[in-house]
Amino acid sequence: MPARMIQERACSSPDLASLSDAAERLWWRLLTSTDSVGLFDAEPLVVAGKCVPLLRWPADKIQGLLVELQSAGLVALYRVDGVP
């Protein structure tokens, strides 16, 4: 996995500031779970298992947070052969 650097300007990001606390929390955790080109399996149960396994967030909450991240322009959700 490539090393990722979080820049100081993230603290003053309007996009991040527009998110709910849970969505921002998930976004930071997604950063550590993406592959080398920034892709991830967006199946809510997979996201829960990789990003928030100890928080036990239900799949419908994860799905709602992913939609919130997409609405803010921070992720792009799409399907390949029916798989998110």
N, CA, C and O atoms as a MOPAC input file, in Angstrom:
PM7 MOZYME 1SCF
protein

 N      0.85600 1    -1.18000 1     0.00000 1
 C      0.00000 1     0.00000 1     0.00000 1
 C      0.89600 1     1.23500 1     0.00000 1
 O      1.90500 1     1.27200 1     0.70400 1
 N      0.53200 1     2.23300 1    -0.78000 1
 C      1.35800 1     3.43600 1    -0.81800 1
 C      1.22700 1     4.22400 1     0.47500 1
 O      0.21800 1     4.14800 1     1.17600 1
 N      2.27300 1     4.98000 1     0.76800 1
 C      2.20600 1     5.87400 1     1.91300 1
 C      1.33000 1     7.06500 1     1.52900 1
 O      1.44600 1     7.59300 1     0.42300 1
 N      0.48400 1     7.47300 1     2.41200 1
 C     -0.37900 1     8.62700 1     2.15400 1
 C     -0.01600 1     9.72000 1     3.14800 1
 O      0.20600 1     9.46900 1     4.33200 1
 N      0.03500 1    10.92000 1     2.63500 1
 C      0.33500 1    12.05700 1     3.50000 1
 C     -0.92000 1    12.91100 1     3.61500 1
 O     -1.54200 1    13.26600 1     2.61300 1
 N     -1.27500 1    13.22900 1     4.82700 1
 C     -2.41300 1    14.11100 1     5.07200 1
 C     -1.85400 1    15.50400 1     5.28600 1
 O     -1.02700 1    15.73400 1     6.16800 1
 N     -2.31700 1    16.41600 1     4.46800 1
 C     -1.78900 1    17.77100 1     4.54900 1
 C     -2.55000 1    18.60400 1     5.57900 1
 O     -3.71600 1    18.34800 1     5.87900 1
 N     -1.87400 1    19.57800 1     6.09200 1
 C     -2.42400 1    20.46600 1     7.11300 1
 C     -3.72000 1    21.14300 1     6.66500 1
 O     -4.60100 1    21.40500 1     7.48400 1
 N     -3.83400 1    21.42200 1     5.38500 1
 C     -5.01000 1    22.12300 1     4.88400 1
 C     -6.29400 1    21.30600 1     5.04100 1
 O     -7.38900 1    21.85100 1     4.90300 1
 N     -6.17600 1    20.01700 1     5.32300 1
 C     -7.37000 1    19.19200 1     5.55700 1
 C     -8.18000 1    19.74600 1     6.73000 1
 O     -9.40100 1    19.59500 1     6.76700 1
 N     -7.51400 1    20.37600 1     7.67400 1
 C     -8.20700 1    20.93200 1     8.84300 1
 C     -9.11200 1    22.10400 1     8.48900 1
 O    -10.03100 1    22.42500 1     9.24300 1
 N     -8.86800 1    22.73800 1     7.36800 1
 C     -9.70900 1    23.86200 1     6.95900 1
 C    -10.46700 1    23.56100 1     5.66100 1
 O    -10.83900 1    24.47600 1     4.92700 1
 N    -10.68800 1    22.29000 1     5.39000 1
 C    -11.39600 1    21.88400 1     4.18600 1
 C    -12.89800 1    22.13500 1     4.32000 1
 O    -13.52500 1    21.59400 1     5.23000 1
 N    -13.48900 1    22.94000 1     3.43700 1
 C    -14.93600 1    23.14600 1     3.47000 1
 C    -15.70000 1    21.84700 1     3.21500 1
 O    -16.77200 1    21.63600 1     3.78100 1
 N    -15.15300 1    20.98200 1     2.37100 1
 C    -15.81600 1    19.71200 1     2.08800 1
 C    -15.90300 1    18.84400 1     3.34300 1
 O    -16.95900 1    18.29200 1     3.65100 1
 N    -14.80100 1    18.72900 1     4.05500 1
 C    -14.82300 1    17.94300 1     5.29400 1
 C    -15.69200 1    18.60800 1     6.35700 1
 O    -16.38300 1    17.92300 1     7.11100 1
 N    -15.66100 1    19.92600 1     6.42000 1
 C    -16.45700 1    20.65100 1     7.41800 1
 C    -17.95200 1    20.49100 1     7.17500 1
 O    -18.74800 1    20.64500 1     8.10200 1
 N    -18.34000 1    20.18600 1     5.95000 1
 C    -19.76400 1    20.04300 1     5.63000 1
 C    -20.33200 1    18.69400 1     6.07000 1
 O    -21.54900 1    18.51100 1     6.07500 1
 N    -19.47700 1    17.76100 1     6.43500 1
 C    -19.90600 1    16.40300 1     6.77600 1
 C    -20.39200 1    16.27600 1     8.21100 1
 O    -20.02700 1    17.06200 1     9.08600 1
 N    -21.22000 1    15.27100 1     8.42700 1
 C    -21.55800 1    14.90500 1     9.80500 1
 C    -20.29800 1    14.31900 1    10.44200 1
 O    -19.36200 1    13.93500 1     9.74100 1
 N    -20.28100 1    14.25500 1    11.75500 1
 C    -19.11500 1    13.69700 1    12.44300 1
 C    -18.84500 1    12.25800 1    12.00500 1
 O    -17.69400 1    11.88400 1    11.77800 1
 N    -19.89400 1    11.45500 1    11.88600 1
 C    -19.72000 1    10.05500 1    11.50700 1
 C    -19.18600 1     9.92900 1    10.08600 1
 O    -18.33700 1     9.07700 1     9.82400 1
 N    -19.65900 1    10.75100 1     9.17200 1
 C    -19.18200 1    10.69000 1     7.78600 1
 C    -17.70900 1    11.08000 1     7.70700 1
 O    -16.93900 1    10.45200 1     6.98000 1
 N    -17.31700 1    12.10400 1     8.44600 1
 C    -15.90200 1    12.47700 1     8.42800 1
 C    -15.05800 1    11.36000 1     9.03100 1
 O    -13.98200 1    11.05000 1     8.51900 1
 N    -15.52900 1    10.76600 1    10.09400 1
 C    -14.81200 1     9.66200 1    10.72800 1
 C    -14.62000 1     8.50900 1     9.73500 1
 O    -13.53700 1     7.93100 1     9.64600 1
 N    -15.67000 1     8.18700 1     9.00100 1
 C    -15.57300 1     7.11900 1     8.01100 1
 C    -14.61700 1     7.51200 1     6.89400 1
 O    -13.84400 1     6.67700 1     6.42600 1
 N    -14.65400 1     8.76700 1     6.46000 1
 C    -13.77900 1     9.21500 1     5.36500 1
 C    -12.30700 1     9.01200 1     5.71800 1
 O    -11.53400 1     8.50700 1     4.90500 1
 N    -11.92500 1     9.40500 1     6.92500 1
 C    -10.52300 1     9.23400 1     7.33700 1
 C    -10.15000 1     7.75800 1     7.34400 1
 O     -9.04000 1     7.39700 1     6.95200 1
 N    -11.06400 1     6.90400 1     7.78600 1
 C    -10.77200 1     5.47700 1     7.83200 1
 C    -10.73800 1     4.86400 1     6.43400 1
 O     -9.96700 1     3.93700 1     6.18500 1
 N    -11.55600 1     5.36700 1     5.53200 1
 C    -11.51000 1     4.89000 1     4.14600 1
 C    -10.14600 1     5.17500 1     3.51300 1
 O     -9.64900 1     4.38200 1     2.71400 1
 N     -9.55200 1     6.29900 1     3.87300 1
 C     -8.23400 1     6.63800 1     3.32200 1
 C     -7.21500 1     5.54100 1     3.57700 1
 O     -6.32700 1     5.31200 1     2.75500 1
 N     -7.33600 1     4.86500 1     4.70600 1
 C     -6.37300 1     3.81700 1     5.03700 1
 C     -6.76100 1     2.46900 1     4.44300 1
 O     -5.99300 1     1.51300 1     4.54400 1
 N     -7.93100 1     2.37300 1     3.82900 1
 C     -8.43100 1     1.10000 1     3.31500 1
 C     -8.46100 1     1.00700 1     1.79600 1
 O     -8.77100 1    -0.05300 1     1.25200 1
 N     -8.14900 1     2.08200 1     1.10900 1
 C     -8.19500 1     2.06000 1    -0.35300 1
 C     -6.96600 1     1.36000 1    -0.92000 1
 O     -5.94500 1     1.22200 1    -0.24600 1
 N     -7.08400 1     0.92000 1    -2.17400 1
 C     -5.92800 1     0.29300 1    -2.81500 1
 C     -4.97100 1     1.36800 1    -3.32900 1
 O     -5.12600 1     2.54700 1    -3.01100 1
 N     -3.99300 1     0.96200 1    -4.11600 1
 C     -2.93800 1     1.88900 1    -4.54100 1
 C     -3.42300 1     3.01500 1    -5.44200 1
 O     -2.72200 1     4.01300 1    -5.60400 1
 N     -4.61300 1     2.87600 1    -6.03600 1
 C     -5.14300 1     3.95400 1    -6.86900 1
 C     -6.37000 1     4.61200 1    -6.23400 1
 O     -7.06900 1     5.38400 1    -6.89000 1
 N     -6.63000 1     4.30800 1    -4.96500 1
 C     -7.71000 1     4.97000 1    -4.24600 1
 C     -9.06600 1     4.30600 1    -4.35400 1
 O    -10.08000 1     4.92100 1    -4.02500 1
 N     -9.10800 1     3.04500 1    -4.81500 1
 C    -10.37400 1     2.34100 1    -4.95300 1
 C    -10.65600 1     1.48500 1    -3.71500 1
 O     -9.73600 1     1.06600 1    -3.01100 1
 N    -11.93600 1     1.23600 1    -3.46500 1
 C    -12.31400 1     0.36200 1    -2.35500 1
 C    -13.63600 1    -0.31300 1    -2.67400 1
 O    -14.42100 1     0.17600 1    -3.48600 1
 N    -13.86700 1    -1.42400 1    -2.03300 1
 C    -15.12400 1    -2.15000 1    -2.15900 1
 C    -16.14400 1    -1.40100 1    -1.31500 1
 O    -15.99300 1    -1.30900 1    -0.09600 1
 N    -17.18000 1    -0.86600 1    -1.94900 1
 C    -18.15200 1    -0.02700 1    -1.23500 1
 C    -19.35200 1    -0.81100 1    -0.71400 1
 O    -20.35000 1    -0.21100 1    -0.31500 1
 N    -19.27300 1    -2.13100 1    -0.71200 1
 C    -20.33200 1    -2.92500 1    -0.09600 1
 C    -20.34700 1    -2.55400 1     1.39600 1
 O    -19.33400 1    -2.71500 1     2.07600 1
 N    -21.47400 1    -2.06200 1     1.90900 1
 C    -21.51000 1    -1.57200 1     3.28900 1
 C    -20.97000 1    -2.54600 1     4.33900 1
 O    -20.29800 1    -2.11500 1     5.27600 1
 N    -21.24000 1    -3.82800 1     4.20900 1
 C    -20.71700 1    -4.78700 1     5.19000 1
 C    -19.20100 1    -4.91700 1     5.10100 1
 O    -18.53800 1    -5.11700 1     6.11900 1
 N    -18.64600 1    -4.80600 1     3.89700 1
 C    -17.19300 1    -4.85100 1     3.72400 1
 C    -16.56800 1    -3.58700 1     4.31800 1
 O    -15.56300 1    -3.65900 1     5.02500 1
 N    -17.16300 1    -2.43800 1     4.02900 1
 C    -16.66000 1    -1.18000 1     4.59500 1
 C    -16.69400 1    -1.24600 1     6.11700 1
 O    -15.73100 1    -0.85500 1     6.77600 1
 N    -17.78800 1    -1.73600 1     6.67500 1
 C    -17.90000 1    -1.84900 1     8.13100 1
 C    -16.79700 1    -2.74400 1     8.68900 1
 O    -16.17000 1    -2.41500 1     9.69600 1
 N    -16.56600 1    -3.87900 1     8.02800 1
 C    -15.54600 1    -4.80900 1     8.50100 1
 C    -14.13400 1    -4.28000 1     8.41400 1
 O    -13.30200 1    -4.57900 1     9.27100 1
 N    -13.85200 1    -3.49300 1     7.38000 1
 C    -12.50400 1    -2.96400 1     7.19100 1
 C    -12.26400 1    -1.66100 1     7.95100 1
 O    -11.17500 1    -1.43800 1     8.47900 1
 N    -13.27300 1    -0.80900 1     8.00300 1
 C    -13.05900 1     0.55400 1     8.50700 1
 C    -13.53000 1     0.77900 1     9.94500 1
 O    -12.91200 1     1.53800 1    10.69100 1
 N    -14.60800 1     0.13100 1    10.32500 1
 C    -15.16900 1     0.38600 1    11.66600 1
 C    -15.57700 1    -0.91600 1    12.36000 1
 O    -16.68700 1    -1.00500 1    12.88300 1
 N    -14.70600 1    -1.92300 1    12.37500 1
 C    -15.11200 1    -3.22400 1    12.90500 1
 C    -15.51500 1    -3.20100 1    14.37600 1
 O    -16.37600 1    -3.97600 1    14.79200 1
 N    -14.91800 1    -2.34100 1    15.14800 1
 C    -15.23200 1    -2.30200 1    16.57900 1
 C    -16.41400 1    -1.40400 1    16.91200 1
 O    -16.93200 1    -1.44200 1    18.02800 1
 N    -16.84400 1    -0.59200 1    15.94200 1
 C    -17.96100 1     0.32100 1    16.19500 1
 C    -19.31200 1    -0.34600 1    15.94400 1
 O    -20.34200 1     0.12400 1    16.42700 1
 N    -19.30200 1    -1.42400 1    15.19800 1
 C    -20.52400 1    -2.19100 1    14.91100 1
 C    -21.62400 1    -1.34000 1    14.29300 1
 O    -22.79200 1    -1.45100 1    14.66500 1
 N    -21.24200 1    -0.49100 1    13.34700 1
 C    -22.23400 1     0.30500 1    12.63300 1
 C    -23.00300 1    -0.60900 1    11.68800 1
 O    -22.39200 1    -1.42300 1    10.99700 1
 N    -24.32600 1    -0.49600 1    11.64100 1
 C    -25.10300 1    -1.33600 1    10.73000 1
 C    -24.90000 1    -0.91200 1     9.26700 1
 O    -24.49600 1     0.21400 1     8.97700 1
 N    -25.19000 1    -1.84200 1     8.36800 1
 C    -24.98200 1    -1.60800 1     6.93200 1
 C    -25.75700 1    -0.40000 1     6.43100 1
 O    -25.26000 1     0.33700 1     5.57900 1
 N    -26.96600 1    -0.18000 1     6.94100 1
 C    -27.74600 1     0.96300 1     6.44900 1
 C    -27.11000 1     2.28700 1     6.86600 1
 O    -27.21500 1     3.27600 1     6.14000 1
 N    -26.45400 1     2.31800 1     8.02400 1
 C    -25.75000 1     3.54400 1     8.43200 1
 C    -24.55500 1     3.78200 1     7.51600 1
 O    -24.32500 1     4.90500 1     7.06600 1
 N    -23.79700 1     2.72700 1     7.24200 1
 C    -22.63600 1     2.84400 1     6.35100 1
 C    -23.08400 1     3.33300 1     4.97500 1
 O    -22.45800 1     4.22000 1     4.39500 1
 N    -24.15900 1     2.76000 1     4.45800 1
 C    -24.66100 1     3.17200 1     3.14500 1
 C    -25.02300 1     4.65600 1     3.14500 1
 O    -24.68300 1     5.37900 1     2.20800 1
 N    -25.69900 1     5.10200 1     4.17700 1
 C    -26.06100 1     6.51900 1     4.27100 1
 C    -24.84300 1     7.42200 1     4.34200 1
 O    -24.83400 1     8.50200 1     3.75100 1
 N    -23.81000 1     6.98700 1     5.06500 1
 C    -22.58900 1     7.78100 1     5.16900 1
 C    -21.84300 1     7.82000 1     3.84000 1
 O    -21.27600 1     8.85200 1     3.48000 1
 N    -21.83800 1     6.71200 1     3.11000 1
 C    -21.20800 1     6.70000 1     1.79000 1
 C    -21.92100 1     7.66000 1     0.83700 1
 O    -21.28100 1     8.36100 1     0.05300 1
 N    -23.23700 1     7.68300 1     0.91500 1
 C    -24.01000 1     8.61400 1     0.08300 1
 C    -23.69000 1    10.05600 1     0.48000 1
 O    -23.56400 1    10.92700 1    -0.38100 1
 N    -23.55800 1    10.30600 1     1.78800 1
 C    -23.18900 1    11.65200 1     2.25400 1
 C    -21.81200 1    12.04300 1     1.72100 1
 O    -21.61700 1    13.17800 1     1.28700 1
 N    -20.86600 1    11.12300 1     1.74900 1
 C    -19.52900 1    11.40300 1     1.21600 1
 C    -19.56800 1    11.66500 1    -0.27900 1
 O    -18.84200 1    12.51900 1    -0.78800 1
 N    -20.41900 1    10.92700 1    -0.98200 1
 C    -20.56600 1    11.15700 1    -2.41600 1
 C    -21.19700 1    12.52300 1    -2.67700 1
 O    -20.75900 1    13.24500 1    -3.57200 1
 N    -22.20900 1    12.87800 1    -1.91200 1
 C    -22.87400 1    14.18000 1    -2.09100 1
 C    -21.91000 1    15.33800 1    -1.86300 1
 O    -22.04800 1    16.39700 1    -2.47500 1
 N    -20.93700 1    15.13500 1    -0.98500 1
 C    -19.93300 1    16.16500 1    -0.71400 1
 C    -18.80800 1    16.15100 1    -1.74400 1
 O    -17.91700 1    16.99900 1    -1.69600 1
 N    -18.83900 1    15.20400 1    -2.66700 1
 C    -17.80900 1    15.12400 1    -3.69800 1
 C    -16.52000 1    14.48300 1    -3.23400 1
 O    -15.48200 1    14.65200 1    -3.87400 1
 N    -16.56500 1    13.74300 1    -2.12300 1
 C    -15.34900 1    13.15100 1    -1.57600 1
 C    -15.12500 1    11.70700 1    -2.00600 1
 O    -14.00100 1    11.21200 1    -1.93000 1
 N    -16.16000 1    11.03300 1    -2.45100 1
 C    -16.02700 1     9.70100 1    -3.03400 1
 C    -16.93500 1     9.62800 1    -4.25300 1
 O    -17.88900 1    10.39700 1    -4.37900 1
 N    -16.63500 1     8.71800 1    -5.12500 1
 C    -17.49700 1     8.44100 1    -6.28200 1
 C    -17.94600 1     6.99000 1    -6.16400 1
 O    -17.12300 1     6.07500 1    -6.19700 1
 N    -19.22900 1     6.78800 1    -6.02900 1
 C    -19.77300 1     5.43400 1    -5.90700 1
 C    -20.23700 1     4.96200 1    -7.27200 1
 O    -20.89300 1     5.70800 1    -8.00000 1
 N    -19.90300 1     3.73000 1    -7.62400 1
 C    -20.33000 1     3.15500 1    -8.88300 1
 C    -20.34500 1     1.64100 1    -8.72500 1
 O    -19.84600 1     1.11100 1    -7.73200 1
 N    -20.91100 1     0.95300 1    -9.69300 1
 C    -20.99200 1    -0.50200 1    -9.66900 1
 C    -20.24900 1    -1.10000 1   -10.86100 1
 O    -20.24500 1    -0.54000 1   -11.95700 1
 N    -19.62500 1    -2.24400 1   -10.62200 1
 C    -18.99900 1    -3.02500 1   -11.68400 1
 C    -19.61300 1    -4.41200 1   -11.59900 1
 O    -19.45600 1    -5.11100 1   -10.59700 1
 N    -20.30500 1    -4.80100 1   -12.64400 1
 C    -21.01800 1    -6.08400 1   -12.65500 1
 C    -21.94100 1    -6.22200 1   -11.44900 1
 O    -22.06000 1    -7.30400 1   -10.87400 1
 N    -22.58400 1    -5.14100 1   -11.07400 1
 C    -23.53700 1    -5.15000 1    -9.97600 1
 C    -22.93600 1    -5.03200 1    -8.59200 1
 O    -23.66900 1    -5.01900 1    -7.60300 1
 N    -21.63000 1    -4.94500 1    -8.50100 1
 C    -20.94500 1    -4.86700 1    -7.19900 1
 C    -20.52500 1    -3.42300 1    -6.95300 1
 O    -19.90400 1    -2.79600 1    -7.81100 1
 N    -20.87300 1    -2.89000 1    -5.75700 1
 C    -20.47800 1    -1.49500 1    -5.48300 1
 C    -18.98000 1    -1.32400 1    -5.27700 1
 O    -18.51200 1    -0.21000 1    -5.04100 1

